[in-house]
């Protein structure tokens, strides 16, 4: 087994995973610690080290609210943010590698994971992100840490002025990119193929993948992309970010005032814990959500505009959403309220909306509400897939995740598919049964097959073909539904989705 290998900065030694055929290298530095004068700067090169670095534990998580504090029964505290004692530090730019390789000459496909957390939290050490099951499928798996909240996404005129690229605000994205670039330069030594890299992420990680697809600096850096609950290029699916640089800089000026300092130099001298707490207080007090900036350099355009202008990096993509996330149900209790709602929300398209909600003209309010209900994440994914199909882009695979999830009434909540994507159900508290393990095994197969060849289809562990996953096309707007078993959905998007997809496409084209 490949337990020891070289990197550009020195030699590293990993440890056997639970499956000793896999080697895990944890806590490899890919950039200099972003502390002191390097706070709020693009990631800088790592200094070389002497001897062999024992890569046997995760590096510290980036500065954020302490995981696991507060209500122990809160969904994510119960699900995976369970350890308030996990090491946390501003010195956080480390990545992890799981490899099944026996030598450094195997050229295995590579998957690079970007975690979610709303751009304000999250970490590679979350228990569901164990890369062993992915590596067992002949893939080198890498997870990359990055700066979040005010550390990762502060723009300010002083920072823009000191930047050689005249940009600020996207340090978290630049950390991710630095990690992917490290993979490109070093992964061959771990048995990986630097020409066959798939980047993938969920929630804020999926949104990060969209940003990397939208940056011209990344051409040739990766071959495929997977976006899970990331919003695609949807202008409606947004939570902070994508402000133009001049607006983000104004927020940065306000944040320094909130910190009680007059300059970036002073702000760099404040201890990291204080900056972190103030970042979260600032967000909660002023309603500003930390996120990417259209900085004119790394993100020259909003991702929707980049797509519209033909600047998005055109690679095969796979998109997924869960059925219980971002479900939008219209609010009206009478025909009069419905008429007012339709007119206010849909204007010139109100009559078409009325026909969709009440096709038989029954006036039944419950049916009308049901027909008007949709999943915003699904809307974002299918709008993107539809536009890519119209424009002749590379292949797009679309899916929804909605099996029975045991243990509570949360259903297929936002992030619930992560246990299945990584096939790490055994680490979860939930009383999963055989059908869940079967589904997880196949989902992990689909994801890794896509990373290998750009086609998710293939054989299950027993050698039988898995249900065929067909790509999304204009003639056949296919979508895989991961219920208790995988199966292709029939009939394409629902009437309300088709209506909203058309409007979403119009918004994108008019931006």
C-alpha positions as CSV (number, residue, x, y, z in Angstrom):
1,X,0.0,0.0,0.0
2,X,1.1,3.6,-0.7
3,X,1.7,4.7,2.9
4,X,4.4,7.2,2.2
5,X,5.0,9.6,-0.8
6,X,6.4,12.9,-1.8
7,X,4.7,16.3,-2.2
8,X,6.3,19.5,-3.6
9,X,7.0,20.6,-0.1
10,X,8.3,17.4,1.5
11,X,7.6,13.8,2.2
12,X,4.3,12.7,3.9
13,X,3.3,9.5,5.6
14,X,-0.3,8.4,5.9
15,X,-2.1,5.8,8.0
16,X,-4.3,2.8,7.1
17,X,-8.0,3.6,6.9
18,X,-10.5,1.3,8.6
19,X,-10.1,-0.7,5.4
20,X,-6.3,-1.3,5.3
21,X,-6.3,-1.4,1.5
22,X,-6.9,2.4,1.7
23,X,-4.4,4.9,3.0
24,X,-5.6,8.1,4.5
25,X,-3.3,11.2,4.5
26,X,-4.9,13.8,6.9
27,X,-3.8,17.3,7.5
28,X,-1.4,18.1,4.6
29,X,-0.8,21.8,4.4
30,X,-1.5,23.2,0.9
31,X,-1.0,26.9,1.7
32,X,0.8,29.0,4.3
33,X,-1.2,29.7,7.5
34,X,-3.4,32.7,6.7
35,X,-2.5,34.5,10.0
36,X,-1.0,37.8,10.9
37,X,-0.2,39.8,7.8
38,X,-1.6,37.0,5.6
39,X,-5.1,37.4,7.1
40,X,-7.3,38.5,4.2
41,X,-4.8,37.8,1.5
42,X,-4.9,35.2,-1.2
43,X,-3.4,31.9,-0.1
44,X,0.4,31.9,-0.2
45,X,2.9,29.0,-0.8
46,X,3.7,26.5,2.0
47,X,7.2,26.4,3.3
48,X,9.1,23.2,2.8
49,X,9.6,20.8,5.7
50,X,12.4,18.5,6.7
51,X,12.0,14.8,7.2
52,X,8.6,13.0,6.9
53,X,5.3,14.8,7.9
54,X,3.1,12.3,9.7
55,X,-0.3,13.0,8.2
56,X,-2.4,11.1,10.7
57,X,-5.0,13.6,11.9
58,X,-7.2,16.4,10.5
59,X,-5.9,19.9,10.6
60,X,-7.8,22.5,12.7
61,X,-11.2,23.6,11.3
62,X,-11.5,27.2,10.2
63,X,-12.7,29.8,12.5
64,X,-16.5,29.6,13.0
65,X,-19.2,29.2,15.6
66,X,-18.2,26.2,17.8
67,X,-19.9,23.1,16.5
68,X,-22.3,21.2,18.8
69,X,-23.1,24.1,21.2
70,X,-26.7,25.0,21.9
71,X,-29.7,22.7,21.6
72,X,-28.4,19.1,21.4
73,X,-31.6,18.1,19.6
74,X,-31.2,20.7,16.9
75,X,-31.1,18.9,13.5
76,X,-27.4,19.5,12.5
77,X,-26.1,19.4,16.1
78,X,-27.7,15.9,16.4
79,X,-26.7,14.9,12.9
80,X,-22.9,15.6,12.7
81,X,-21.9,18.8,14.5
82,X,-21.4,16.8,17.7
83,X,-18.0,17.8,19.0
84,X,-17.5,21.2,20.7
85,X,-13.9,20.2,21.4
86,X,-12.8,19.8,17.8
87,X,-9.6,21.8,17.2
88,X,-10.2,25.2,15.6
89,X,-7.7,27.7,14.4
90,X,-7.1,30.5,11.9
91,X,-4.2,28.3,10.7
92,X,-6.6,26.0,8.8
93,X,-5.4,25.5,5.2
94,X,-5.0,21.7,5.2
95,X,-6.4,19.0,2.9
96,X,-6.8,15.2,3.2
97,X,-6.3,12.4,0.7
98,X,-7.7,8.9,0.7
99,X,-6.1,6.6,-1.9
100,X,-6.4,3.0,-2.9
101,X,-3.2,3.2,-4.9
102,X,-0.3,0.8,-4.2
103,X,2.2,3.0,-6.2
104,X,2.4,6.5,-7.5
105,X,2.0,5.4,-11.1
106,X,-1.7,4.3,-11.3
107,X,-3.4,7.4,-12.7
108,X,-6.7,6.9,-10.9
109,X,-9.5,9.4,-11.2
110,X,-9.7,12.1,-8.6
111,X,-12.6,13.7,-6.7
112,X,-12.1,16.9,-4.8
113,X,-14.7,17.7,-2.2
114,X,-15.8,21.2,-1.1
115,X,-18.0,21.1,2.0
116,X,-21.1,23.2,2.7
117,X,-22.1,25.4,5.6
118,X,-23.5,28.5,4.2
119,X,-20.0,30.0,3.6
120,X,-19.9,30.6,7.4
121,X,-19.1,27.2,8.8
122,X,-18.4,23.5,7.9
123,X,-15.2,21.5,7.9
124,X,-13.6,18.4,6.2
125,X,-13.5,16.5,9.5
126,X,-17.3,16.1,9.6
127,X,-17.9,12.4,10.1
128,X,-20.1,12.0,7.0
129,X,-17.2,13.1,4.8
130,X,-15.0,10.0,5.4
131,X,-13.5,9.3,2.0
132,X,-12.8,5.6,2.4
133,X,-15.9,4.3,0.6
134,X,-15.2,6.5,-2.4
135,X,-11.6,5.4,-2.4
136,X,-12.6,1.7,-2.3
137,X,-14.2,2.3,-5.8
138,X,-10.8,3.1,-7.4
139,X,-10.9,6.8,-6.9
140,X,-8.4,9.1,-5.1
141,X,-10.6,11.3,-2.8
142,X,-9.4,14.7,-1.6
143,X,-11.2,17.1,0.8
144,X,-10.1,20.7,1.1
145,X,-10.5,23.1,4.0
146,X,-11.1,26.8,3.4
147,X,-11.7,30.1,5.3
148,X,-15.4,30.9,6.0
149,X,-17.5,33.9,7.2
150,X,-15.6,37.2,7.6
151,X,-12.2,35.5,7.3
152,X,-13.1,34.1,3.9
153,X,-15.3,36.7,2.3
154,X,-14.4,40.2,3.5
155,X,-14.0,42.8,0.8
156,X,-12.6,46.2,1.7
157,X,-11.0,49.1,-0.3
158,X,-7.7,48.7,1.5
159,X,-7.6,45.0,0.6
160,X,-8.5,45.8,-3.0
161,X,-5.7,48.4,-3.1
162,X,-3.0,46.1,-1.8
163,X,-4.0,43.2,-4.0
164,X,-1.9,42.7,-7.2
165,X,-5.2,41.8,-8.9
166,X,-7.1,44.8,-7.5
167,X,-9.7,42.5,-6.0
168,X,-10.8,41.4,-2.5
169,X,-13.6,39.3,-0.9
170,X,-13.2,35.8,-2.2
171,X,-10.5,34.3,0.0
172,X,-12.5,31.2,0.7
173,X,-12.9,30.5,-3.0
174,X,-9.2,31.2,-3.6
175,X,-8.4,28.7,-0.8
176,X,-10.5,26.1,-2.5
177,X,-8.8,26.8,-5.8
178,X,-5.4,26.6,-4.2
179,X,-6.3,23.2,-2.9
180,X,-7.4,22.1,-6.4
181,X,-4.2,23.4,-7.9
182,X,-2.2,21.5,-5.2
183,X,-4.1,18.4,-6.4
184,X,-3.2,19.1,-10.0
185,X,0.5,19.4,-9.1
186,X,0.8,16.7,-6.5
187,X,-1.9,14.0,-6.9
188,X,0.1,11.8,-9.2
189,X,2.4,10.9,-6.3
190,X,-0.8,9.6,-4.5
191,X,-1.7,7.4,-7.5
192,X,-4.1,10.0,-9.0
193,X,-4.5,11.3,-12.5
194,X,-4.1,15.1,-12.6
195,X,-5.9,15.2,-15.9
196,X,-9.0,13.5,-14.6
197,X,-10.2,15.7,-11.7
198,X,-13.9,16.1,-10.7
199,X,-14.8,18.8,-8.3
200,X,-17.9,18.4,-6.2
201,X,-19.7,20.1,-3.3
202,X,-23.0,20.5,-1.5
203,X,-24.9,23.6,-0.5
204,X,-22.3,26.3,-0.1
205,X,-19.8,23.8,-1.5
206,X,-22.0,23.3,-4.5
207,X,-22.3,27.0,-4.9
208,X,-18.5,27.2,-4.7
209,X,-18.3,24.7,-7.6
210,X,-20.6,27.0,-9.6
211,X,-18.2,29.8,-8.9
212,X,-15.2,27.8,-10.0
213,X,-17.1,27.0,-13.2
214,X,-17.7,30.7,-13.7
215,X,-14.0,31.8,-13.3
216,X,-11.9,32.0,-16.5
217,X,-8.8,31.3,-14.4
218,X,-9.9,27.7,-14.0
219,X,-9.9,26.5,-17.6
220,X,-8.1,23.1,-17.7
221,X,-8.0,22.7,-13.9
222,X,-10.8,20.0,-13.7
223,X,-12.7,17.8,-16.1
224,X,-16.1,17.4,-14.5
225,X,-18.3,18.9,-11.8
226,X,-21.0,17.8,-9.3
227,X,-23.3,20.3,-7.7
228,X,-25.5,19.1,-4.8
229,X,-28.2,21.6,-3.6
230,X,-26.0,24.5,-4.8
231,X,-28.5,26.6,-6.7
232,X,-26.8,26.4,-10.1
233,X,-26.9,29.8,-11.9
234,X,-30.3,30.6,-10.5
235,X,-30.7,34.3,-9.6
236,X,-33.6,33.3,-7.3
237,X,-31.7,30.8,-5.3
238,X,-29.4,33.1,-3.4
239,X,-28.2,33.6,0.1
240,X,-25.8,36.5,0.2
241,X,-22.9,37.1,-2.1
242,X,-22.5,38.0,-5.8
243,X,-22.5,41.7,-4.8
244,X,-20.3,43.8,-7.1
245,X,-17.0,44.7,-5.5
246,X,-17.8,48.4,-4.8
247,X,-20.9,47.3,-2.8
248,X,-19.0,44.5,-0.9
249,X,-16.3,47.0,0.0
250,X,-18.9,49.3,1.6
251,X,-20.0,46.3,3.7
252,X,-16.3,45.8,4.6
253,X,-16.0,49.4,5.7
254,X,-19.0,48.9,7.9
255,X,-17.6,45.7,9.4
256,X,-14.3,47.4,10.4
257,X,-16.4,50.1,12.1
258,X,-18.3,47.2,13.9
259,X,-14.9,45.8,15.0
260,X,-13.9,49.2,16.3
261,X,-10.8,49.7,14.2
262,X,-9.8,52.3,11.6
263,X,-7.7,50.1,9.2
264,X,-7.0,46.6,7.9
265,X,-3.7,46.7,9.7
266,X,-5.4,47.2,13.0
267,X,-8.0,44.5,12.1
268,X,-5.2,42.0,11.4
269,X,-4.0,42.5,15.0
270,X,-7.3,41.5,16.6
271,X,-7.3,37.9,17.9
272,X,-9.1,35.4,15.6
273,X,-11.8,34.4,18.1
274,X,-12.9,38.1,18.4
275,X,-13.0,38.5,14.7
276,X,-15.0,35.3,14.3
277,X,-17.6,36.3,16.9
278,X,-17.9,39.8,15.4
279,X,-18.3,38.3,12.0
280,X,-21.3,36.3,13.1
281,X,-22.8,39.1,15.2
282,X,-22.4,41.5,12.2
283,X,-24.3,39.0,10.0
284,X,-27.1,38.6,12.5
285,X,-27.4,42.2,13.3
286,X,-27.3,43.7,9.8
287,X,-28.7,40.8,7.8
288,X,-25.6,40.5,5.7
289,X,-24.7,36.9,4.7
290,X,-21.0,36.4,4.0
291,X,-20.5,35.1,0.5
292,X,-18.7,35.5,-2.9
293,X,-18.1,38.9,-4.5
294,X,-18.1,39.7,-8.2
295,X,-14.5,41.0,-7.8
296,X,-13.6,41.7,-11.4
297,X,-10.8,39.1,-11.3
298,X,-11.6,35.7,-9.9
299,X,-15.3,36.3,-10.5
300,X,-15.5,38.8,-13.3
301,X,-19.3,38.2,-13.5
302,X,-22.2,36.8,-11.6
303,X,-22.4,33.1,-12.5
304,X,-25.7,33.6,-14.3
305,X,-24.1,36.4,-16.4
306,X,-21.0,34.3,-17.1
307,X,-23.3,31.5,-18.4
308,X,-25.4,34.0,-20.4
309,X,-22.2,35.4,-22.0
310,X,-20.8,32.0,-22.8
311,X,-18.0,32.2,-20.3
312,X,-18.9,29.3,-18.0
313,X,-16.4,26.4,-18.3
314,X,-18.3,23.8,-20.3
315,X,-17.7,20.4,-18.7
316,X,-20.1,17.5,-17.9
317,X,-22.1,18.2,-14.7
318,X,-24.3,16.2,-12.4
319,X,-26.8,18.1,-10.2
320,X,-28.9,16.9,-7.3
321,X,-31.4,18.3,-4.8
322,X,-33.3,16.8,-1.8
323,X,-37.1,16.8,-1.8
324,X,-37.6,18.5,1.6
325,X,-35.3,21.5,1.1
326,X,-36.5,24.9,0.0
327,X,-40.1,23.8,-0.6
328,X,-42.0,26.9,-1.5
329,X,-45.7,26.8,-0.8
330,X,-47.9,29.7,-1.8
331,X,-49.9,31.5,0.9
332,X,-53.5,32.2,0.2
333,X,-56.7,31.1,1.9
334,X,-59.4,32.4,-0.4
335,X,-60.0,33.0,-4.1
336,X,-59.6,36.7,-3.5
337,X,-56.2,36.2,-1.8
338,X,-55.2,33.9,-4.6
339,X,-55.9,36.5,-7.2
340,X,-54.0,39.1,-5.3
341,X,-51.0,36.7,-4.8
342,X,-50.9,35.7,-8.5
343,X,-51.0,39.3,-9.7
344,X,-48.4,40.6,-7.2
345,X,-46.0,37.7,-7.7
346,X,-46.3,36.9,-11.4
347,X,-47.7,40.1,-13.0
348,X,-48.1,39.6,-16.7
349,X,-47.9,35.8,-16.2
350,X,-50.6,35.8,-13.6
351,X,-53.3,34.3,-15.9
352,X,-50.9,31.4,-16.8
353,X,-50.2,30.8,-13.1
354,X,-53.9,30.7,-12.4
355,X,-54.4,28.0,-15.1
356,X,-51.6,25.9,-13.6
357,X,-52.9,26.1,-10.1
358,X,-56.5,25.5,-11.0
359,X,-56.6,23.7,-14.4
360,X,-60.2,22.5,-13.9
361,X,-61.4,25.9,-12.6
362,X,-62.7,24.2,-9.4
363,X,-61.8,26.9,-7.0
364,X,-60.5,24.3,-4.5
365,X,-57.9,26.2,-2.4
366,X,-56.1,23.1,-1.1
367,X,-55.6,21.8,-4.7
368,X,-54.5,25.2,-5.9
369,X,-51.9,25.5,-3.2
370,X,-50.6,22.0,-4.0
371,X,-50.4,22.7,-7.7
372,X,-48.5,25.9,-6.9
373,X,-45.9,24.3,-4.6
374,X,-42.4,23.7,-5.8
375,X,-38.9,23.0,-4.7
376,X,-36.6,26.0,-5.3
377,X,-33.5,23.8,-5.4
378,X,-35.1,21.6,-8.1
379,X,-36.1,24.7,-10.0
380,X,-32.5,25.9,-10.0
381,X,-31.1,22.6,-11.2
382,X,-33.6,21.9,-13.9
383,X,-33.5,25.5,-15.3
384,X,-29.7,25.1,-15.6
385,X,-30.1,21.7,-17.2
386,X,-32.7,23.0,-19.6
387,X,-30.5,26.0,-20.7
388,X,-27.5,23.8,-21.1
389,X,-29.5,21.4,-23.3
390,X,-30.8,24.3,-25.4
391,X,-27.3,25.7,-25.8
392,X,-25.7,22.4,-26.7
393,X,-23.4,22.3,-23.7
394,X,-21.7,19.2,-22.3
395,X,-23.9,16.4,-20.9
396,X,-26.0,17.1,-17.8
397,X,-27.3,14.5,-15.4
398,X,-30.2,15.6,-13.0
399,X,-31.4,13.8,-9.9
400,X,-33.6,14.3,-6.9
401,X,-33.1,12.6,-3.5
402,X,-36.2,11.7,-1.4
403,X,-36.2,8.3,0.2
404,X,-37.8,7.5,3.6
405,X,-35.4,8.8,6.2
406,X,-35.9,7.1,9.6
407,X,-35.4,8.5,13.1
408,X,-37.6,11.7,13.0
409,X,-40.0,13.6,10.8
410,X,-37.4,15.7,9.0
411,X,-37.7,13.8,5.7
412,X,-35.1,14.2,3.0
413,X,-33.8,17.4,4.6
414,X,-31.1,19.7,3.2
415,X,-27.8,17.7,3.4
416,X,-29.5,14.4,4.1
417,X,-28.1,12.9,1.0
418,X,-24.5,13.3,2.3
419,X,-24.7,10.0,4.3
420,X,-25.6,8.3,1.0
421,X,-23.2,10.1,-1.3
422,X,-20.3,9.0,0.9
423,X,-21.8,5.7,1.9
424,X,-21.2,6.5,5.5
425,X,-24.6,5.5,7.0
426,X,-22.9,3.4,9.7
427,X,-21.6,6.6,11.3
428,X,-25.1,8.1,11.7
429,X,-27.4,7.8,14.7
430,X,-30.4,7.0,12.5
431,X,-31.8,3.4,12.3
432,X,-31.0,2.9,8.7
433,X,-32.1,-0.5,7.2
434,X,-31.0,-2.6,4.3
435,X,-32.8,-0.6,1.7
436,X,-30.9,2.5,2.8
437,X,-27.6,0.7,2.6
438,X,-28.5,-0.5,-0.9
439,X,-29.4,3.0,-2.0
440,X,-26.2,4.5,-0.5
441,X,-24.1,1.9,-2.3
442,X,-25.6,2.7,-5.6
443,X,-25.5,6.4,-5.2
444,X,-21.8,6.2,-4.3
445,X,-21.4,4.0,-7.4
446,X,-23.1,6.6,-9.6
447,X,-21.1,9.5,-8.3
448,X,-17.7,7.7,-8.7
449,X,-18.6,6.3,-12.1
450,X,-19.4,9.9,-13.2
451,X,-16.0,11.0,-11.9
452,X,-14.2,8.1,-13.8
453,X,-15.8,8.6,-17.2
454,X,-18.4,11.3,-17.2
455,X,-21.2,8.6,-17.3
456,X,-22.7,7.6,-13.9
457,X,-24.0,4.2,-15.2
458,X,-22.4,0.9,-14.5
459,X,-22.6,-2.3,-12.5
460,X,-23.6,-2.7,-8.9
461,X,-21.4,-4.7,-6.4
462,X,-23.0,-8.0,-7.5
463,X,-22.2,-7.4,-11.1
464,X,-25.8,-6.5,-12.2
465,X,-26.5,-3.3,-14.0
466,X,-27.8,-0.5,-11.9
467,X,-31.0,1.3,-13.2
468,X,-30.0,3.4,-16.2
469,X,-29.5,7.1,-15.5
470,X,-30.3,9.0,-18.7
471,X,-29.0,12.5,-19.3
472,X,-31.2,15.5,-19.5
473,X,-32.1,16.5,-23.0
474,X,-34.8,18.8,-24.6
475,X,-36.5,15.7,-26.1
476,X,-36.2,13.7,-22.9
477,X,-35.9,15.9,-19.8
478,X,-34.7,13.0,-17.7
479,X,-34.3,13.0,-14.0
480,X,-33.2,10.2,-11.6
481,X,-35.2,9.9,-8.5
482,X,-33.4,8.4,-5.5
483,X,-36.3,7.1,-3.5
484,X,-36.1,3.9,-1.7
485,X,-34.7,2.6,-5.0
486,X,-33.2,4.6,-7.9
487,X,-35.7,5.0,-10.8
488,X,-36.0,7.4,-13.7
489,X,-38.9,9.9,-13.4
490,X,-41.4,10.1,-16.2
491,X,-43.0,13.2,-17.8
492,X,-40.3,15.8,-17.2
493,X,-40.7,18.9,-14.9
494,X,-44.2,19.5,-13.4
495,X,-46.4,22.3,-14.9
496,X,-45.4,24.7,-12.1
497,X,-41.7,24.0,-12.6
498,X,-42.0,24.4,-16.4
499,X,-43.7,27.8,-15.8
500,X,-41.1,28.9,-13.3
501,X,-38.2,27.6,-15.4
502,X,-39.3,29.8,-18.3
503,X,-39.4,32.8,-16.0
504,X,-36.0,32.0,-14.5
505,X,-34.4,31.7,-17.9
506,X,-35.8,35.1,-18.8
507,X,-34.3,36.6,-15.7
508,X,-30.9,35.1,-16.5
509,X,-31.0,36.4,-20.1
510,X,-32.0,39.9,-18.9
511,X,-29.3,40.2,-16.2
